[in-house]
Amino acid sequence: KIIAVMLCLTVVGLPLGLIMLYAEQGASFKPDEKLYRHYIGLFGLHFGKWESYENYPDMALLSQRMTTTSFSRSNRQTDQTEVAHELYLLSPDHRKKILAYVFKNLDAAETDNPKLLADNLGVNFTTYSPKVSAQTAARRRR
């Protein structure tokens, strides 16, 4: 019985472990057709649905701070903060975003030249400035 259980765990666990080890995710583009996809890749095969980015004429580099908090057994708190630099395709009002690329650090974001990527995709590189709705503006005035 023990051998059968171990065999079942191996048959199920080994493929799952290989998938977790070799799986990758990312985004790919077809600039001529104005198509993009977010894909999951495994052993060189990429799976994802192609969608149009024609309604996303702008691109911007956004930075956001991500903090992870952990507590020890003696209830001491440790915070670890990282800054993520991400390149997004933006709708005309900058309310909708599509993640295009994640940079490892700020140096990579400056070296890889996001403006060149925007030119290759046929979109405008701009600063992120979402339009404020009348309802939000009224709420801020209070």
C-alpha positions in Angstrom: 0.0 0.0 0.0 2.7 2.4 0.9 4.4 1.8 -2.5 1.2 2.5 -4.3 0.7 5.8 -2.5 4.3 6.9 -3.2 3.8 5.9 -6.9 0.6 8.0 -7.1 2.3 11.0 -5.4 5.2 10.7 -7.8 3.0 10.4 -10.9 1.0 13.5 -9.9 3.7 15.5 -8.2 6.5 15.2 -10.7 4.6 16.8 -13.7 3.2 19.5 -11.4 6.7 20.3 -10.1 8.1 20.4 -13.7 5.3 22.8 -14.7 6.0 25.0 -11.8 9.7 25.0 -12.4 9.7 25.7 -16.2 6.5 27.8 -16.6 6.9 31.4 -17.6 4.6 34.3 -18.3 4.8 37.5 -20.3 3.4 39.6 -23.0 4.0 39.5 -26.8 3.0 41.9 -29.5 2.3 41.9 -33.2 2.8 45.6 -34.0 1.8 45.3 -37.7 -1.6 43.9 -36.7 -1.9 45.9 -33.4 -2.3 42.7 -31.4 -1.0 41.6 -28.0 -1.4 38.7 -25.7 -0.5 37.8 -22.2 0.9 34.3 -22.4 1.9 31.4 -20.2 4.8 29.5 -21.7 6.0 26.0 -21.0 9.0 24.4 -22.8 9.0 27.0 -25.5 5.3 26.9 -26.3 3.3 30.0 -25.5 -0.5 29.9 -24.8 -2.7 33.0 -24.8 -5.4 34.7 -26.7 -4.5 37.5 -29.2 -6.4 40.8 -28.6 -6.3 44.2 -30.2 -4.6 47.1 -28.6 -5.9 49.6 -31.1 -7.9 51.4 -28.4 -4.8 52.0 -26.3 -2.9 54.8 -28.1 -0.6 55.8 -25.2 2.2 54.1 -23.2 3.6 55.2 -19.8 6.2 53.9 -17.3 4.7 53.6 -13.9 6.4 52.9 -10.6 4.7 51.5 -7.6 6.0 50.6 -4.1 5.2 47.1 -2.9 5.7 46.3 0.8 5.7 42.9 2.4 5.2 42.6 6.1 6.1 39.6 8.2 5.9 38.9 11.9 8.2 36.7 14.0 7.0 34.4 16.7 7.8 37.2 19.3 5.5 39.4 17.2 8.3 41.6 15.8 7.4 43.2 12.5 9.7 43.3 9.5 8.8 45.3 6.4 10.5 44.7 3.0 9.8 47.4 0.4 10.5 47.0 -3.3 9.7 49.4 -6.2 8.3 47.8 -9.4 8.7 49.7 -12.7 6.1 48.6 -15.2 5.3 49.7 -18.7 1.6 50.0 -19.6 -0.5 50.6 -22.7 -3.1 53.2 -21.8 -6.6 54.1 -23.1 -7.1 57.7 -24.2 -8.4 58.7 -20.8 -5.7 56.6 -19.0 -8.4 54.8 -17.0 -7.7 51.4 -18.6 -4.2 49.8 -18.6 -2.6 46.8 -20.2 0.6 45.6 -18.7 3.3 45.5 -21.5 6.5 44.9 -19.6 8.0 44.7 -16.1 11.5 46.0 -15.6 13.8 44.4 -13.0 15.0 47.8 -11.7 15.1 51.5 -12.6 18.4 51.1 -14.4 16.9 48.5 -16.7 13.9 50.8 -17.3 16.2 53.6 -18.4 18.6 51.4 -20.4 15.9 49.5 -22.3 14.5 52.8 -23.6 10.7 52.5 -23.3 10.2 55.3 -25.8 11.8 53.1 -28.5 9.4 50.3 -27.6 6.4 52.7 -27.8 7.6 53.8 -31.3 7.9 50.2 -32.4 4.4 49.5 -31.2 3.0 52.7 -32.9 1.8 54.4 -29.7 2.7 57.6 -27.9 5.0 57.6 -24.9 3.5 59.9 -22.4 3.2 60.6 -18.6 0.4 58.9 -16.8 -2.3 61.4 -16.1 -5.8 59.9 -15.8 -8.8 62.2 -16.4 -10.6 63.0 -13.2 -14.4 62.5 -13.5 -16.8 65.3 -12.4 -18.0 63.1 -9.6 -14.5 62.6 -8.2 -13.7 66.3 -8.6 -16.8 67.3 -6.6 -15.9 64.8 -3.9 -12.4 66.3 -3.6 -13.7 69.8 -3.3 -15.6 69.0 -0.1 
